Amino acid sequence: MDLAISAVTGDLAGRFISFLMNKCCDHLCSEEKLERLQQLLLRVHTVIEEADGRYITNSFMLVQLKMISAAMYQGYHVLDNIRYRQHKDSKELVSDSFALSVYVPLKRSRTATGTSSSTNKAFNSDLQSAIQNLEAVVANIVEFVVLLGGCERMCRRPYDAYLRIENFMFGRHVEKQKIIGFLLRHDVPGPLAVLPITGGRGFGKKTIVAHACDDERVRTHFASILHLKGDGLSRITDHERLPGRTLVVVEFVSDVDGDDWTEFYSSVMSMGRGSKVIVFGRDEELSKFGTVKPISVNRLPFEEYRYLFKTLAFGSADPIDHPRLATIVEEFAILLGGSLVSANLIAHAMRKNPSAHFWLCKLNRVRMTVKLNMSRSGVHPNELLDRGRPVHLSNDHYLLSPSAPSCLIPSASGPGNVSGKNVPKVIFGEEAGHIVPPKGDFELIS
C-alpha cells in the first residue's frame, strides 16, 4: 500500500514539475517572440517613415510600400492586444453585438473570452502570424531600401510645424505619392491630363489633395493653383488666360453635367503647356472624365484606423503609461466603423481628458447612438450620413450633451442650408466637447 502511494505521489510530483517547466518555457518563448515583434516593427516603421519623405515614382515600389504598411499596422494591433490583454476582461469593454451585427466593414479582434488556456493559444497564434508576416516583408525589403535611396528627398518643414497633431496627414502614403507623381510628371503629348479621385464621404479625398498641392515641388512646379466647386465650372471661362503652367482642382458634390464638363474642358485646354486637372468626389462616374487611371480612396483597414485613433486620442502621452485607456481605444475603433470625422472629433475631447471614467462614459454613449440608429433604420450611422440622411442622437451623441434626443443633419448643400432649410449651427470641439445643442435639427461644424 505504501509503495503504491509513493508511486502515485512521485508520478503526480513529476507531472507537476513538468507542467511548471513547460509553462515557464512557454512564457520565456512568448517574451522572446514579443521582443522579436517589437524589433521587426521598429525596422519596418523606419523604412515607412523614410519612404514618406521621398518622391516615389516606381509603381511597383508603391505596391510594395502598401504591403509593408499593412503588415506594420497588423503587427502593432497584435502587439497592443497582447500588451494590454489583462485589461480586456471588463464587461464595460464588450461591444454590443446587436449594434455591430448589421454593419461589419471592419474585422473584430479577439477578445478575452473563454478559458485562459484558449485565450493564450489565440494570442500566441496571432503573435506567431504577425512575426511571420513581418519577417517575410523584411526578407524582401533590401531591394526596396536600395531603390528608395535613389528617390529624391522631399523638402521638410521646420520642426515646429509638426508640434500640433493637426498639421500632418496620417497614412495614405501610396495615394499621396500617386497624386504627386501625376502632378510632377513631365509634359507628354496629347490631351490635357485629368486625374479623377473617387471615394466615400469623409474618406479623406480633400485632405490628400490638399497635402499634395501643398508639397514644395508641386507649388514651384505650377505658376497657379485654382480650386473650384463642381457647380462653378463656368467660373474658369470668366478668367483671362493665366500665364504659365496651371493646376485646376475641382470638387464635385453632386452629379456631373456632361455639357458643363465639355465647356469646362475646352476652356482649360487653352491653359499653358503642362497644365493639369484633378477632379474628386463620391461619384464613380467621375472616372470617365480622366485621361489617366483614377485613384480610389477607400476606407482605412481596421488595424490602420485603430492605430490612427490611438495616435489622435493619446497625442503626446505614451499609451504604455495608460494601459486601461489603450484598451478602450480598441472598442472605439470598432464602434466608429472607420469614420475619420468621428475619430477626429471624439479623439479631440479624449485627448483633453485622459481619464478612464471619462473615456468609458463616451464609449457607452457612442454605443447607445449606434444601437439607436441601427434599431430604427437597420444601418450604422456612417451609412446614414453617406446617404445624406439624418442621424438620430441618443441622450448624448458621441461627445455632445443634449437634454433631449436630437438629429445631426449632414451638410449637403453648404453651411447653414441643410436639405433646403436653415438650421442652427453648433461648433464642435470647444470645452472638451461639452456642448448643449439646440432642440430639433442642427448642423455640426468641426
C-alpha positions as a printed Julia matrix, in Angstrom:
446×3 Matrix{Float64}:
   0.0    0.0     0.0
   2.76   2.41    0.99
   4.62   1.52   -2.21
   1.54   2.35   -4.35
   1.0    5.66   -2.57
   4.65   6.54   -3.04
   4.47   5.71   -6.75
   1.33   7.8    -7.27
   2.82  10.69   -5.3
   6.02  10.54   -7.33
   4.1   10.47  -10.59
   1.96  13.48   -9.59
   5.02  15.4    -8.46
   6.78  14.63  -11.74
   3.81  15.8   -13.76
   3.51  18.97  -11.69
   7.2   19.8   -12.12
   6.92  19.09  -15.86
   3.87  21.37  -16.05
   5.72  24.21  -14.31
   8.75  23.79  -16.57
   6.62  23.81  -19.72
   4.74  26.87  -18.51
   8.0   28.66  -17.74
   9.42  27.73  -21.15
   6.23  28.92  -22.88
   6.43  32.23  -21.01
  10.09  32.72  -21.93
   9.32  31.8   -25.54
   6.43  34.29  -25.65
   8.65  37.02  -24.22
  11.27  36.32  -26.88
   8.63  36.4   -29.61
   7.23  39.67  -28.26
  10.69  41.21  -28.29
  11.21  39.92  -31.82
   7.92  41.51  -32.92
   8.96  44.87  -31.47
  12.32  44.71  -33.26
  10.66  43.92  -36.59
   8.14  46.73  -36.13
  10.95  49.18  -35.44
  12.76  48.21  -38.65
   9.64  48.33  -40.79
   8.4   51.62  -39.29
  11.79  53.2   -40.0
  11.53  52.25  -43.67
   7.95  53.56  -43.98
   8.84  56.88  -42.37
  11.79  57.24  -44.74
   9.6   56.36  -47.72
   7.08  59.01  -46.69
   9.83  61.61  -47.09
  10.8   60.59  -50.64
   9.29  61.06  -54.08
   8.48  57.53  -55.29
   7.57  57.23  -58.97
   8.05  53.48  -59.39
   4.56  51.9   -59.39
   5.83  48.54  -58.15
   7.61  50.22  -55.23
   4.26  51.77  -54.29
   2.64  48.32  -54.33
   5.38  47.02  -52.03
   5.03  50.08  -49.78
   1.35  49.29  -49.34
   2.16  45.69  -48.35
   4.82  46.85  -45.89
   2.41  49.35  -44.35
  -0.37  46.76  -43.94
   1.99  44.29  -42.22
   3.18  47.02  -39.85
  -0.28  48.06  -38.69
  -1.32  44.43  -38.22
   1.81  43.93  -36.11
   1.03  46.94  -33.93
  -2.52  45.66  -33.46
  -1.27  42.28  -32.23
   1.34  43.94  -30.0
  -1.26  46.11  -28.29
  -3.68  43.2   -27.85
  -1.01  41.18  -26.05
   0.41  44.1   -24.09
  -2.97  45.17  -22.69
  -4.84  41.84  -22.61
  -5.22  41.82  -18.81
  -7.43  44.92  -19.14
  -9.8   43.31  -21.66
 -11.85  41.41  -19.11
 -14.08  44.33  -18.13
 -17.71  43.91  -19.13
 -17.71  47.64  -19.98
 -15.41  46.87  -22.91
 -17.61  44.29  -24.61
 -19.28  45.95  -27.59
 -22.97  45.36  -28.12
 -23.24  42.57  -30.69
 -26.64  43.87  -31.84
 -25.17  47.27  -32.6
 -22.49  45.7   -34.78
 -24.47  42.87  -36.36
 -25.58  44.79  -39.45
 -22.53  46.97  -40.06
 -19.44  44.79  -40.3
 -16.9   46.52  -42.57
 -14.07  46.04  -40.12
 -12.61  42.94  -38.55
 -13.22  42.5   -34.87
 -10.14  41.49  -32.93
 -10.15  38.6   -30.5
 -11.45  39.46  -27.06
 -10.5   37.86  -23.83
 -13.41  35.47  -23.59
 -13.33  31.77  -22.9
 -10.75  29.95  -20.84
  -7.34  31.35  -20.06
  -5.7   28.5   -21.96
  -7.68  29.06  -25.15
  -7.09  32.81  -24.93
  -3.34  32.32  -24.58
  -3.32  29.99  -27.56
  -5.2   32.58  -29.62
  -2.75  35.32  -28.65
   0.24  33.08  -29.36
  -1.21  32.21  -32.75
  -1.7   35.9   -33.59
   1.8   36.69  -32.35
   3.38  33.98  -34.47
   1.39  35.04  -37.53
   2.4   38.7   -37.13
   6.07  37.77  -36.79
   5.93  35.58  -39.88
   4.28  38.35  -41.92
   6.84  40.94  -40.83
   9.77  38.57  -41.37
   8.52  37.91  -44.92
   8.31  41.67  -45.5
  11.79  42.3   -44.07
  13.29  39.48  -46.14
  12.22  41.28  -49.32
  12.84  44.83  -48.16
  16.52  45.18  -49.09
  15.89  45.98  -52.75
  13.15  48.42  -51.74
  15.51  50.3   -49.41
  18.25  50.42  -52.08
  15.84  51.85  -54.66
  14.44  54.23  -52.04
  17.89  55.72  -51.6
  17.78  56.82  -55.23
  14.46  58.65  -54.8
  14.6   62.41  -54.34
  14.05  63.59  -50.78
  11.08  65.83  -50.04
  11.61  69.28  -48.57
  10.63  69.0   -44.9
   9.12  71.88  -42.96
  10.68  73.18  -39.75
  10.13  71.0   -36.72
   7.75  73.47  -35.06
   5.29  72.98  -37.94
   4.62  69.45  -36.65
   4.17  70.23  -32.97
   0.38  70.22  -33.45
  -1.05  66.84  -34.44
  -3.5   68.53  -36.84
  -0.62  69.78  -39.01
   0.3   66.47  -40.63
  -1.6   63.78  -42.52
  -1.73  60.21  -41.28
  -1.13  57.3   -43.65
  -2.31  57.34  -47.28
   1.35  57.06  -48.32
   0.6   55.37  -51.65
  -2.3   57.62  -52.67
  -0.34  60.79  -51.91
   2.68  59.53  -53.85
   0.49  58.74  -56.87
  -1.05  62.22  -56.89
   2.32  63.96  -56.54
   3.78  61.7   -59.23
   0.96  62.67  -61.59
   1.44  66.38  -60.93
   5.21  66.34  -61.39
   5.24  64.08  -64.44
   6.94  65.68  -67.42
   4.8   67.05  -70.2
   3.55  64.38  -72.58
   1.91  64.98  -75.95
  -1.82  64.55  -76.11
  -4.92  65.97  -74.41
  -4.79  67.89  -71.13
  -4.13  65.41  -68.29
  -7.06  64.84  -65.88
  -6.78  62.72  -62.71
 -10.07  61.54  -61.15
 -10.11  60.69  -57.41
 -13.17  58.93  -56.01
 -14.21  57.64  -52.59
 -16.93  57.7   -49.96
 -17.95  60.65  -47.8
 -15.31  61.55  -45.25
 -12.7   59.09  -46.56
 -10.05  61.84  -46.85
 -10.1   62.78  -50.54
  -9.93  66.52  -49.92
  -7.19  66.11  -47.3
  -4.98  64.04  -49.6
  -5.37  66.52  -52.45
  -4.66  69.46  -50.14
  -1.45  67.88  -48.84
  -0.31  67.01  -52.36
  -0.93  70.58  -53.54
   0.96  71.9   -50.52
   4.08  69.94  -51.44
   7.07  72.2   -52.06
   7.87  70.8   -55.52
   4.24  70.92  -56.61
   3.88  74.57  -55.58
   7.0   75.54  -57.51
   6.07  73.36  -60.49
   2.82  75.26  -61.17
   2.53  79.01  -61.62
  -1.08  78.96  -60.35
  -3.32  76.52  -58.45
  -7.08  77.07  -58.77
  -9.69  75.39  -56.55
 -13.25  75.18  -57.9
 -16.56  73.62  -56.91
 -18.28  71.36  -59.41
 -21.26  73.7   -59.68
 -18.94  76.58  -60.55
 -17.17  75.15  -63.6
 -18.23  78.16  -65.64
 -16.02  80.36  -63.47
 -12.95  79.11  -65.29
 -14.27  80.65  -68.51
 -14.59  84.01  -66.76
 -10.84  84.16  -66.08
  -8.42  85.59  -68.55
  -5.86  83.11  -69.76
  -3.44  82.52  -66.91
   0.24  82.68  -67.77
   2.42  79.62  -67.22
   1.61  76.12  -66.03
  -1.69  75.89  -64.08
  -3.25  73.25  -61.84
  -7.05  73.2   -61.54
  -8.62  71.22  -58.67
 -12.38  70.62  -58.88
 -14.51  69.15  -56.09
 -17.83  67.59  -57.13
 -20.53  67.11  -54.5
 -23.31  66.17  -56.94
 -23.78  64.65  -60.38
 -21.63  65.97  -63.19
 -23.39  67.61  -66.12
 -21.84  66.44  -69.4
 -22.36  69.74  -71.23
 -20.83  71.74  -68.37
 -17.8   69.44  -68.35
 -17.33  69.73  -72.13
 -17.39  73.52  -71.91
 -15.03  73.48  -68.94
 -12.55  71.11  -70.58
 -12.44  73.15  -73.77
 -11.63  76.22  -71.66
  -8.77  74.63  -69.7
  -7.29  73.24  -72.94
  -6.11  76.78  -73.68
  -4.05  76.96  -70.48
  -0.26  76.87  -70.54
   1.68  73.8   -71.61
   1.98  71.25  -68.8
  -1.22  72.37  -67.03
  -3.23  69.63  -65.3
  -6.63  68.98  -63.71
  -7.65  66.99  -60.63
 -11.32  66.15  -60.1
 -12.57  64.4   -56.97
 -15.88  63.4   -55.42
 -18.02  60.45  -54.36
 -19.5   59.71  -57.8
 -17.7   56.87  -59.59
 -18.85  58.45  -62.87
 -16.01  60.95  -62.47
 -13.65  58.25  -63.72
 -14.92  58.65  -67.28
 -13.51  62.2   -67.43
  -9.98  61.06  -66.62
  -7.1   60.72  -69.05
  -5.12  58.59  -66.57
  -6.02  55.74  -64.25
  -8.27  57.02  -61.41
  -7.29  56.82  -57.76
  -9.81  55.22  -55.4
  -9.66  56.35  -51.77
 -11.11  53.53  -49.67
 -11.92  53.17  -46.0
  -8.84  52.56  -43.87
  -8.26  48.9   -42.86
  -9.24  48.28  -39.24
  -5.67  47.91  -37.94
  -4.6   51.18  -39.55
  -7.75  53.0   -38.38
  -7.22  51.78  -34.82
  -3.61  52.98  -34.9
  -4.77  56.39  -36.16
  -7.41  56.71  -33.44
  -4.89  55.76  -30.76
  -2.45  58.37  -32.07
  -5.15  61.06  -32.07
  -6.55  60.13  -28.65
  -3.23  59.99  -26.79
  -1.42  62.83  -28.55
   1.94  63.29  -26.84
   1.06  60.87  -24.0
   2.55  57.36  -24.0
  -0.14  54.62  -24.2
   2.12  52.3   -22.16
   1.57  54.62  -19.19
  -2.21  54.28  -19.63
  -2.92  50.59  -20.4
  -6.57  50.89  -19.38
  -7.13  53.71  -21.88
  -5.3   51.82  -24.61
  -7.84  49.01  -24.31
 -10.76  51.44  -24.61
  -9.3   52.7   -27.9
  -9.91  49.27  -29.44
 -13.62  49.45  -28.63
 -13.97  52.96  -30.02
 -12.31  51.88  -33.27
 -14.8   49.01  -33.62
 -17.91  51.1   -32.92
 -16.96  54.08  -35.08
 -16.75  51.88  -38.15
 -13.83  53.64  -39.81
 -15.27  57.18  -39.76
 -12.41  59.7   -39.94
 -14.65  62.62  -38.96
 -15.87  60.86  -35.82
 -12.33  59.76  -34.96
 -11.04  63.33  -35.09
 -13.95  64.83  -33.16
 -14.02  62.24  -30.4
 -10.24  61.95  -30.01
 -10.03  65.74  -29.68
 -12.1   65.66  -26.5
 -10.5   62.45  -25.18
  -7.04  63.94  -25.58
  -8.06  66.81  -23.28
  -9.33  64.47  -20.54
  -7.2   61.27  -20.23
  -9.47  59.69  -17.63
 -10.73  56.11  -17.83
 -14.09  57.17  -16.39
 -14.47  59.93  -18.99
 -13.46  57.65  -21.87
 -15.8   54.85  -20.75
 -18.64  57.34  -20.43
 -18.13  58.47  -24.02
 -17.74  54.89  -25.2
 -21.13  53.96  -23.76
 -22.75  56.99  -25.43
 -21.27  56.06  -28.79
 -22.58  52.53  -28.3
 -26.06  53.87  -27.46
 -26.07  56.09  -30.56
 -25.06  53.24  -32.86
 -27.65  50.9   -31.35
 -30.41  53.53  -31.55
 -29.85  54.21  -35.25
 -29.49  50.53  -36.14
 -32.71  49.69  -34.34
 -34.55  52.47  -36.21
 -33.04  52.18  -39.69
 -31.1   48.9   -39.68
 -27.81  50.54  -40.71
 -24.79  52.1   -39.0
 -24.83  55.93  -38.55
 -21.92  56.17  -41.02
 -24.07  54.7   -43.76
 -26.9   57.1   -42.94
 -24.55  60.05  -43.37
 -23.26  58.59  -46.64
 -26.84  58.53  -47.88
 -27.42  62.12  -46.75
 -29.93  61.05  -44.1
 -30.11  62.39  -40.53
 -28.5   60.56  -37.63
 -30.67  60.28  -34.53
 -28.87  61.02  -31.31
 -29.46  59.26  -28.03
 -29.17  61.21  -24.77
 -25.69  62.15  -25.92
 -24.34  61.81  -29.44
 -20.71  60.93  -29.13
 -19.44  63.89  -27.1
 -22.45  66.21  -27.13
 -24.69  66.58  -24.1
 -28.23  67.44  -25.23
 -31.07  67.34  -22.79
 -33.31  65.55  -25.31
 -32.87  63.35  -28.39
 -31.85  65.38  -31.44
 -30.71  64.89  -35.03
 -27.39  65.61  -36.68
 -28.04  66.67  -40.26
 -25.2   66.16  -42.76
 -24.34  69.34  -44.64
 -25.07  68.51  -48.28
 -25.77  71.97  -49.64
 -23.42  74.29  -47.8
 -23.18  75.74  -44.27
 -26.44  76.99  -42.87
 -28.5   75.47  -45.66
 -29.24  71.82  -44.98
 -31.83  69.96  -47.04
 -33.12  73.3   -48.29
 -33.78  74.88  -44.9
 -31.83  76.97  -42.44
 -30.94  75.23  -39.2
 -28.86  76.31  -36.19
 -25.14  75.58  -36.33
 -23.11  74.08  -33.46
 -19.32  74.36  -33.41
 -17.83  71.14  -32.09
 -14.64  70.78  -30.07
 -14.78  73.61  -27.55
 -14.87  72.87  -23.83
 -13.73  69.27  -24.43
 -16.87  68.55  -26.42
 -19.43  69.53  -23.76
 -21.93  71.45  -25.88
 -25.67  71.76  -25.41
 -27.15  71.83  -28.93
 -30.5   73.47  -29.73
 -33.68  71.43  -29.81
 -34.6   69.85  -33.11
 -32.32  69.71  -36.17
 -28.91  71.35  -36.15
 -25.71  71.34  -38.19
 -22.47  70.17  -36.57
 -19.49  72.29  -37.65
 -15.98  70.98  -37.0
